[in-house]
Amino acid sequence: MKKIFFPLFLLFLFRAGIAEAANLRLSPAAGSFVVGSTFDISVIMNTDAVPVNTIEVELNFPPDKLQIVNPSLGRSIVQIWASPPTFSNQEGRIYFIGGIPSPGINISEGVVQSFTFRVTAPGDAKISFGKNISILANDGFGTNVLKQTSPAVFSLVLSPAQGPEVFSPTHPEQGKWYQDVNPIMKWIASRGSEGSSYLMDHNPNTVPNPAIINTNSEATFTNLESGIWYFHVREKAGGRWGASAIIL
């Protein structure tokens, strides 16, 4: 019997490995913001020379200090939203999936999405990437090339306290000469006021000592000698002493 041999060709398909090189960061990465103010933050992507077509992002933030007021702001490299940006101010979470049609995008600094936060309380606040994050290469296999993420940390501070609004029923006009040597000074207490410290002297730069001597927002002086007098008052509220208000 004659044997016939058929050559056997084994075809091996090799997929070139794509190194994890892309990264996501937040901009700005740090800063100081006043309670009550708003600020914008952007998710920035660097693909490190690898074309990509899908970006999945989850952000976590402290809901007791920050609140989202605008979940989608300005320009974005994303062209298709598989899952548009959503947020929860109760959970402190932002999530979205965006895409770019083939051949994808290769970029060193692209704005994926921006958001506006409002500062609601003082303290340190960290905005970080969650577990549900990925950057998929446009290689036909959906290779996740995300290598690194960088969070942002902010210092949230109270606004500089202003001195209370001061007026005088006996000497209503500042800078005017009065014969009455028994001035009455009044001021409008702020919400949460614990009390005030005040004094009357000839120095426009004096700051009253941080010790409560009055809780009724009124002070009366008698038999002041002739001359130029300055009334200074500062208030304590929320455990903090405010700035000194002055009236001539």
PLY file of the C-alpha trace (Angstrom):
ply
format ascii 1.0
element vertex 248
property float x
property float y
property float z
element edge 247
property int vertex1
property int vertex2
end_header
0.00 0.00 0.00
1.32 3.31 -0.94
1.29 5.85 1.83
0.53 9.43 1.06
1.76 12.09 3.44
0.08 15.43 3.66
2.11 18.25 5.09
0.55 19.70 8.22
0.82 23.38 8.70
0.09 24.75 12.12
-0.69 28.35 12.12
0.00 30.21 15.31
-1.43 33.60 15.78
0.47 35.80 18.08
-0.94 38.94 19.53
1.62 41.57 20.20
1.57 42.48 23.84
0.54 46.02 24.74
2.11 47.26 27.91
-0.02 48.94 30.55
1.11 52.51 30.20
-1.90 54.86 30.20
-2.73 56.94 33.24
-5.52 59.06 34.67
-5.08 62.05 36.92
-7.12 64.90 38.33
-6.45 68.56 37.65
-5.93 70.52 39.77
-4.34 67.95 42.06
-4.33 70.23 45.11
-5.58 73.59 46.28
-7.37 75.54 48.97
-11.02 76.55 48.66
-13.38 78.50 50.92
-16.58 76.97 52.28
-19.46 78.08 50.08
-17.31 78.49 46.98
-17.22 76.28 43.88
-14.32 74.90 41.87
-13.86 72.82 38.73
-11.87 69.62 38.46
-11.00 67.66 35.31
-10.14 64.03 34.61
-7.01 64.04 32.44
-5.83 61.04 30.40
-2.42 60.19 28.97
-2.46 57.14 26.66
1.35 57.01 26.41
1.41 56.45 22.63
-1.25 53.69 22.71
-4.47 54.33 20.73
-7.48 53.76 22.99
-11.23 53.74 22.41
-12.95 53.33 25.78
-12.56 55.08 29.13
-14.39 53.94 32.27
-14.12 56.21 35.29
-15.40 56.05 38.85
-14.61 58.91 41.23
-15.17 59.00 44.97
-15.40 62.16 47.07
-16.38 63.01 50.68
-20.10 63.95 50.54
-19.91 65.62 53.95
-17.52 68.24 52.55
-18.14 68.38 48.80
-21.23 68.31 46.61
-21.49 68.07 42.82
-23.34 71.02 41.26
-22.51 70.31 37.60
-21.79 66.72 36.52
-20.67 67.57 33.00
-18.71 70.66 32.08
-16.98 71.95 28.96
-14.95 70.14 26.35
-14.22 66.41 26.31
-12.31 63.99 24.10
-15.23 61.56 24.46
-17.37 61.28 21.32
-19.79 58.54 22.37
-21.27 58.03 25.83
-21.88 54.36 26.60
-22.86 55.52 30.08
-23.24 59.31 30.49
-21.87 60.91 33.67
-24.04 60.24 36.72
-23.41 61.23 40.31
-24.67 60.77 43.85
-24.14 63.48 46.45
-25.33 61.02 49.09
-22.76 58.33 48.25
-20.04 60.69 47.04
-19.66 58.96 43.68
-19.33 59.85 39.99
-19.40 57.27 37.20
-19.28 57.23 33.41
-18.08 55.29 30.35
-17.03 57.16 27.24
-15.86 56.03 23.84
-13.95 57.17 20.77
-14.62 55.47 17.40
-11.79 53.56 15.66
-8.93 54.28 15.21
-9.34 55.59 18.76
-7.25 58.35 20.25
-3.60 58.70 21.13
-3.07 61.70 23.37
-0.68 62.87 26.05
-3.07 65.17 27.90
-6.74 64.88 27.05
-9.67 66.17 29.11
-12.00 63.23 29.57
-14.59 65.14 31.61
-14.85 68.05 34.04
-17.06 68.62 37.05
-18.01 71.48 39.37
-17.94 70.94 43.13
-19.31 73.13 45.91
-17.50 73.25 49.25
-19.94 72.61 52.09
-17.71 72.09 55.14
-14.11 72.73 56.23
-11.40 70.07 56.40
-9.27 68.01 54.04
-11.04 66.43 51.08
-9.65 63.69 48.83
-11.11 62.96 45.42
-9.87 59.59 44.19
-10.48 57.02 41.49
-12.62 54.05 42.49
-12.37 50.37 41.56
-14.42 50.60 38.36
-11.85 52.20 36.08
-10.24 51.16 32.81
-8.73 52.45 29.58
-9.18 50.00 26.70
-6.80 49.88 23.77
-8.10 50.07 20.21
-6.43 46.71 19.43
-9.46 44.54 18.71
-9.09 42.77 22.04
-10.10 45.49 24.49
-6.83 45.33 26.36
-6.89 47.38 29.54
-3.81 49.59 29.35
-4.47 51.65 32.48
-1.38 51.61 34.67
-1.68 54.45 37.14
-4.16 56.89 38.68
-3.47 59.98 40.74
-5.96 61.49 43.24
-6.45 65.10 44.28
-6.39 66.47 47.84
-7.84 69.84 48.79
-7.83 72.01 51.88
-11.28 73.41 52.59
-11.33 76.43 54.87
-13.83 78.79 56.43
-14.00 82.26 54.97
-12.21 84.95 56.96
-14.76 86.15 59.48
-15.80 89.77 59.13
-16.43 92.13 61.98
-20.05 92.78 62.97
-22.04 95.71 61.62
-21.80 98.54 64.18
-24.00 101.62 64.64
-24.68 104.23 67.31
-28.11 105.69 68.11
-26.43 108.58 69.97
-23.62 109.24 67.47
-25.01 108.05 64.11
-22.53 109.82 61.82
-18.89 108.78 61.89
-16.40 111.64 62.00
-18.93 114.17 63.23
-18.36 116.09 66.48
-20.98 115.51 69.19
-21.45 117.18 72.57
-22.88 114.00 74.08
-20.10 112.31 76.11
-22.18 109.21 76.84
-22.21 107.22 73.60
-24.21 104.06 73.12
-22.81 101.54 70.66
-24.77 98.67 69.14
-23.95 95.93 66.66
-25.77 93.19 64.81
-24.90 89.75 66.14
-24.29 87.00 63.63
-26.15 83.70 63.66
-24.65 81.42 66.29
-23.00 84.28 68.18
-21.60 83.29 71.57
-20.73 86.80 72.67
-18.46 89.75 71.99
-15.37 91.56 73.18
-15.07 95.33 72.79
-13.31 98.48 73.92
-13.16 102.21 73.23
-9.82 104.00 72.86
-7.83 106.50 70.79
-6.02 103.92 68.64
-7.60 102.93 65.29
-5.60 99.68 65.15
-6.55 98.10 68.46
-7.97 94.57 68.45
-10.09 93.54 71.48
-8.88 90.59 73.54
-10.48 87.20 72.76
-12.59 87.11 75.92
-16.37 87.43 75.96
-17.53 90.44 77.97
-20.91 91.02 76.36
-23.76 88.90 75.04
-26.42 91.51 74.28
-24.70 93.36 71.39
-24.73 96.76 73.11
-22.21 98.85 75.02
-22.68 102.13 76.92
-19.91 104.57 77.85
-20.15 107.56 80.19
-18.27 110.81 80.62
-15.75 110.31 77.84
-13.21 113.10 77.63
-13.15 115.30 74.56
-11.18 113.88 71.63
-11.25 111.28 68.87
-12.44 107.88 70.01
-12.55 104.54 68.24
-14.94 101.76 69.15
-13.67 98.23 68.45
-15.75 95.06 68.67
-15.19 91.45 67.67
-17.49 88.49 67.96
-17.10 84.82 68.78
-19.25 82.39 66.79
-18.86 78.70 66.14
-15.91 78.59 68.52
-13.93 81.11 66.44
-13.16 84.76 66.97
-13.92 87.01 64.05
-12.24 90.13 62.80
-12.54 93.42 64.62
-15.00 96.04 63.44
-14.22 99.69 64.08
-16.27 102.86 64.16
-15.06 106.41 64.67
0 1
1 2
2 3
3 4
4 5
5 6
6 7
7 8
8 9
9 10
10 11
11 12
12 13
13 14
14 15
15 16
16 17
17 18
18 19
19 20
20 21
21 22
22 23
23 24
24 25
25 26
26 27
27 28
28 29
29 30
30 31
31 32
32 33
33 34
34 35
35 36
36 37
37 38
38 39
39 40
40 41
41 42
42 43
43 44
44 45
45 46
46 47
47 48
48 49
49 50
50 51
51 52
52 53
53 54
54 55
55 56
56 57
57 58
58 59
59 60
60 61
61 62
62 63
63 64
64 65
65 66
66 67
67 68
68 69
69 70
70 71
71 72
72 73
73 74
74 75
75 76
76 77
77 78
78 79
79 80
80 81
81 82
82 83
83 84
84 85
85 86
86 87
87 88
88 89
89 90
90 91
91 92
92 93
93 94
94 95
95 96
96 97
97 98
98 99
99 100
100 101
101 102
102 103
103 104
104 105
105 106
106 107
107 108
108 109
109 110
110 111
111 112
112 113
113 114
114 115
115 116
116 117
117 118
118 119
119 120
120 121
121 122
122 123
123 124
124 125
125 126
126 127
127 128
128 129
129 130
130 131
131 132
132 133
133 134
134 135
135 136
136 137
137 138
138 139
139 140
140 141
141 142
142 143
143 144
144 145
145 146
146 147
147 148
148 149
149 150
150 151
151 152
152 153
153 154
154 155
155 156
156 157
157 158
158 159
159 160
160 161
161 162
162 163
163 164
164 165
165 166
166 167
167 168
168 169
169 170
170 171
171 172
172 173
173 174
174 175
175 176
176 177
177 178
178 179
179 180
180 181
181 182
182 183
183 184
184 185
185 186
186 187
187 188
188 189
189 190
190 191
191 192
192 193
193 194
194 195
195 196
196 197
197 198
198 199
199 200
200 201
201 202
202 203
203 204
204 205
205 206
206 207
207 208
208 209
209 210
210 211
211 212
212 213
213 214
214 215
215 216
216 217
217 218
218 219
219 220
220 221
221 222
222 223
223 224
224 225
225 226
226 227
227 228
228 229
229 230
230 231
231 232
232 233
233 234
234 235
235 236
236 237
237 238
238 239
239 240
240 241
241 242
242 243
243 244
244 245
245 246
246 247
